């Protein structure tokens, strides 16, 4: 197999996927002076609880969902990078209980570093996910950037009474995971070229699975809150739910479904390090 003539996509990014997100505490400090803005009554969901998307009521029966997500490569395959980024953006619409209607592409690429066909493959991956969701990419914006960046503005619709915020959990609710967690660990292993083929397959399957059950879940009377677990991990997003609802949330970590490849890495990372002749640890330590 002929090796690619272009750099690995992950080698061009300082952080991959949602791991590029600014830490919540830092983000709060940055945004502290941006709250003195008009808040119309029709704005059903804004920035107050760090929800997955904004929601604006248009009529008695229709509210518009608007969200955007973009990031640097989490994998080296350009088509899969496009698929992962698009899935991440569109899934926020489903997480609000809505149905996506269209998207806009956000593209920043190092034109002098990556061949045009590689960039084209990234966009093809995003288009494939939009096709699967039944929506068009109706436009977008492109820039020449130092690191590869791709994502979408995703828009959808929902009945105003069926909007599911991340802040509406109630005492006694149970937390249900729709996907296995642990993608962040797998992506770190991949960047260090330590991820097995099976682990890579699990990672791709999880990160390209759209949250399509969202509208059906939103229609269930017992479902009070929903959110998309991404860059801040399960603990980070559950903390947002707890703060929004002003409740404590107890997680039985042993009951949480993790990617199988992630489980094996966790066992390695938490097991005692045997003495080594060189005196160096044989267990990977990643930040």
C-alpha positions, -999 to 999 in steps of 0.1 A, spaced: 0 0 0 14 34 -10 18 57 19 0 91 16 20 120 3 3 145 27 7 148 65 -15 128 88 -46 150 95 -42 145 133 -6 157 131 -18 191 119 -41 197 149 -31 206 184 -63 188 197 -87 165 180 -125 166 179 -144 180 208 -112 178 228 -105 212 212 -132 228 232 -123 256 255 -126 245 292 -160 255 307 -144 276 334 -123 295 309 -152 299 286 -174 314 314 -146 339 321 -145 349 284 -182 353 281 -188 371 314 -194 405 298 -216 393 269 -248 387 288 -262 422 285 -280 415 253 -317 415 243 -335 383 252 -368 381 234 -397 360 248 -396 339 217 -360 327 226 -369 295 244 -333 283 249 -303 306 249 -269 305 266 -281 303 302 -276 266 307 -249 258 281 -274 237 261 -268 219 228 -286 244 207 -305 277 207 -343 274 201 -365 303 188 -403 300 186 -417 311 152 -453 301 156 -476 283 181 -465 250 165 -430 256 152 -397 265 169 -364 269 151 -334 250 164 -299 265 155 -265 251 165 -230 249 152 -201 226 158 -167 225 142 -133 211 152 -99 198 141 -93 162 129 -99 134 154 -89 108 127 -65 107 97 -91 94 72 -105 126 56 -138 111 47 -143 98 83 -133 131 97 -160 148 77 -186 122 88 -176 126 125 -178 164 124 -211 165 106 -226 139 129 -215 159 159 -232 190 147 -265 175 135 -269 153 166 -273 185 187 -306 192 168 -318 157 177 -307 162 213 -332 191 216 -360 169 205 -360 183 170 -358 172 133 -329 187 112 -339 206 81 -307 220 66 -270 227 72 -243 252 63 -207 240 60 -178 257 80 -145 249 64 -110 261 73 -81 243 56 -43 247 51 -45 250 14 -7 249 9 -4 217 30 -33 195 21 -41 183 -14 -74 195 -28 -87 160 -32 -81 153 6 -101 185 14 -128 173 -10 -130 140 8 -136 158 41 -165 176 26 -178 144 10 -179 128 44 -199 156 58 -223 155 28 -228 118 33 -240 123 69 -263 151 58 -278 129 31 -284 102 57 -302 128 79 -322 138 48 -310 174 47 -292 196 22 -260 216 28 -274 249 16 -242 270 18 -214 278 41 -181 296 45 -145 287 38 -111 301 49 -74 293 44 -63 283 80 -32 269 97 -51 238 110 -78 218 93 -112 228 106 -145 214 95 -181 214 109 -216 226 102 -242 250 112 -272 228 117 -308 239 118 -340 220 127 -376 224 138 -395 212 169 -429 218 185 -423 244 212 -439 221 238 -416 192 229 -383 211 233 -360 191 256 -335 212 275 -305 200 294 -318 218 325 -352 202 330 -343 170 348 -365 161 378 -359 144 411 -362 106 406 -352 107 369 -329 80 356 -299 87 333 -300 66 301 -270 65 278 -278 62 241 -242 53 231 -211 38 248 -187 64 263 -149 64 260 -143 79 226 -119 105 241 -96 78 253 -97 60 220 -89 92 201 -59 98 223 -47 63 216 -52 68 179 -32 100 179 -3 81 195 -7 53 170 -16 28 197 -52 21 188 -61 -14 175 -81 -19 143 -110 -32 165 -108 -1 187 -107 22 156 -138 5 142 -157 10 176 -146 46 176 -159 53 141 -191 34 147 -199 55 178 -188 89 165 -208 86 132 -240 74 148 -266 102 146 -289 108 176 -320 101 154 -342 88 182 -343 123 197 -377 134 185 -393 100 195 -377 103 229 -389 139 233 -425 127 227 -424 104 257 -440 119 288 -413 105 312 -384 121 293 -378 155 309 -342 164 298 -318 154 270 -283 163 260 -255 152 237 -225 138 255 -194 151 236 -163 171 245 -168 176 282 -174 139 287 -202 122 307 -192 139 340 -190 174 324 -224 172 307 -241 156 336 -228 184 358 -245 209 334 -278 189 338 -274 189 376 -267 227 378 -296 235 355 -320 214 375 -305 224 409 -302 187 418 -276 162 427 -269 134 403 -254 101 414 -236 80 387 -230 43 390 -199 42 369 -198 5 369 -232 5 351 -221 29 324 -216 13 290 -181 20 276 -165 11 243 -149 -23 248 -115 -11 235 -118 18 260 -123 -6 289 -91 -24 281 -72 9 281 -87 19 314 -77 -14 329 -41 -8 317 -41 27 330 -54 18 365 -34 -14 371 -2 -13 391 29 -6 371 52 -36 373 89 -29 380 108 -24 348 145 -30 342 148 6 328 129 21 357 103 36 334 66 31 335 51 8 308 16 21 312 7 51 289 1 83 308 -20 108 287 -33 142 296 
